[in-house]
């Protein structure tokens, strides 16, 4: 008895769109058994051939990488990269990288806008290089204090 009642309901769903208009469709998909699971897309590749130099600007309170073409930060042993309006996190400066939502960034990193971080990083790097140049000039060969 129940089977007979179900048939008109199914027929109604199958043929009602045809009666109302040709641009309305109905699709029913039933899947079962072993399904292939989608594989995650590989993370981005940031090519860094040697460990970057990290500076700690007082104004930021965390480590910023300098001398590399990426916005990279080191906080609590985790590496963060901002690239193409996306934040990535990894356990090494060379990855592997995973996407991290802005709301899941460490509070110290979220506290600053990326544009301001870049300004502070670049100022700190200029100061660092000037100091290294000054130290490199030294007092000359044979100088003794």
C-alpha positions as CSV (number, residue, x, y, z in Angstrom):
1,X,0.0,0.0,0.0
2,X,2.8,2.4,0.9
3,X,4.6,1.6,-2.4
4,X,1.5,2.7,-4.4
5,X,1.3,6.0,-2.5
6,X,5.0,6.8,-3.2
7,X,4.8,6.3,-7.0
8,X,2.4,9.3,-7.6
9,X,4.6,11.5,-5.4
10,X,7.7,10.5,-7.4
11,X,5.8,11.0,-10.7
12,X,4.7,14.5,-9.5
13,X,8.4,15.5,-8.9
14,X,9.5,14.1,-12.2
15,X,6.9,15.5,-14.4
16,X,5.8,18.7,-12.7
17,X,8.8,20.7,-14.0
18,X,7.9,19.7,-17.6
19,X,4.3,20.8,-17.2
20,X,5.4,24.2,-15.7
21,X,8.2,25.1,-18.1
22,X,11.2,23.6,-19.9
23,X,13.8,25.7,-18.0
24,X,13.2,24.1,-14.6
25,X,15.0,20.9,-13.8
26,X,15.1,18.3,-11.1
27,X,18.1,16.2,-10.1
28,X,18.4,13.4,-7.7
29,X,21.7,11.9,-6.8
30,X,22.2,9.0,-4.6
31,X,25.7,7.8,-3.8
32,X,26.9,4.9,-1.8
33,X,29.9,2.7,-1.3
34,X,33.5,3.7,-1.4
35,X,33.9,7.2,-2.8
36,X,37.2,8.8,-3.7
37,X,38.0,11.5,-1.2
38,X,39.0,14.8,-2.6
39,X,42.7,15.4,-2.2
40,X,43.8,18.8,-0.7
41,X,45.5,21.1,-3.1
42,X,49.2,21.3,-2.6
43,X,50.3,24.4,-0.7
44,X,52.2,27.3,-2.2
45,X,55.9,26.9,-2.7
46,X,58.0,29.7,-1.2
47,X,61.6,29.1,-2.4
48,X,64.1,30.1,0.3
49,X,67.5,28.5,-0.1
50,X,68.9,29.2,3.3
51,X,67.4,30.2,6.7
52,X,66.4,33.8,6.6
53,X,67.7,36.5,9.0
54,X,65.0,37.4,11.5
55,X,65.0,40.8,13.3
56,X,62.7,41.7,16.3
57,X,61.5,45.2,16.0
58,X,60.4,46.5,19.4
59,X,57.4,48.2,17.8
60,X,56.1,44.8,16.7
61,X,57.3,42.4,19.4
62,X,57.8,39.4,17.0
63,X,60.4,38.2,14.5
64,X,60.3,39.5,10.9
65,X,62.3,38.0,8.1
66,X,64.5,40.3,6.1
67,X,66.4,39.9,2.9
68,X,63.8,37.6,1.3
69,X,61.0,38.4,-1.2
70,X,58.2,37.3,1.2
71,X,56.4,38.7,4.2
72,X,57.5,36.1,6.7
73,X,57.2,36.1,10.5
74,X,58.3,33.8,13.2
75,X,56.1,33.6,16.3
76,X,56.2,30.9,19.0
77,X,58.1,28.5,16.7
78,X,55.7,28.8,13.8
79,X,56.4,30.5,10.5
80,X,53.7,32.8,9.0
81,X,53.8,34.1,5.4
82,X,51.5,36.7,3.9
83,X,51.3,36.3,0.1
84,X,48.6,37.2,-2.4
85,X,46.1,38.3,0.3
86,X,46.3,34.9,2.0
87,X,48.0,33.9,5.2
88,X,50.0,30.7,5.4
89,X,51.5,28.8,8.4
90,X,54.3,26.3,8.5
91,X,56.6,24.5,10.9
92,X,59.7,25.5,8.9
93,X,60.9,28.5,6.9
94,X,60.6,26.1,3.8
95,X,57.2,24.8,4.6
96,X,55.1,22.8,4.1
97,X,52.5,25.5,4.2
98,X,48.8,25.5,5.0
99,X,46.3,28.3,4.8
100,X,45.4,29.9,8.1
101,X,42.4,32.2,8.6
102,X,43.1,35.7,9.7
103,X,41.1,35.1,12.9
104,X,43.5,32.2,13.8
105,X,46.7,34.3,13.5
106,X,48.5,35.0,16.8
107,X,47.1,38.1,18.5
108,X,50.4,40.0,18.1
109,X,50.3,39.5,14.3
110,X,46.7,40.4,14.0
111,X,47.2,43.5,16.0
112,X,49.2,45.2,13.2
113,X,48.1,45.9,9.6
114,X,50.4,44.2,7.0
115,X,51.3,47.6,5.5
116,X,52.5,48.9,8.9
117,X,54.4,45.7,9.6
118,X,56.3,46.2,6.3
119,X,57.2,49.8,7.2
120,X,58.5,48.8,10.6
121,X,60.4,45.8,9.1
122,X,62.0,47.9,6.4
123,X,63.1,50.6,8.9
124,X,64.6,48.0,11.2
125,X,66.4,46.3,8.2
126,X,67.9,49.6,7.1
127,X,69.1,50.2,10.6
128,X,70.5,46.7,10.8
129,X,72.4,47.1,7.5
130,X,73.8,50.5,8.5
131,X,75.1,49.0,11.8
132,X,76.6,46.0,9.9
133,X,78.3,48.4,7.5
134,X,79.6,50.5,10.3
135,X,81.0,47.5,12.1
136,X,82.6,46.3,8.9
137,X,84.6,49.4,8.5
138,X,86.2,48.9,11.8
139,X,89.3,50.6,13.1
140,X,91.7,49.2,10.5
141,X,94.2,46.4,10.4
142,X,96.4,46.1,13.4
143,X,94.3,48.4,15.6
144,X,94.4,47.4,19.3
145,X,92.2,48.8,22.1
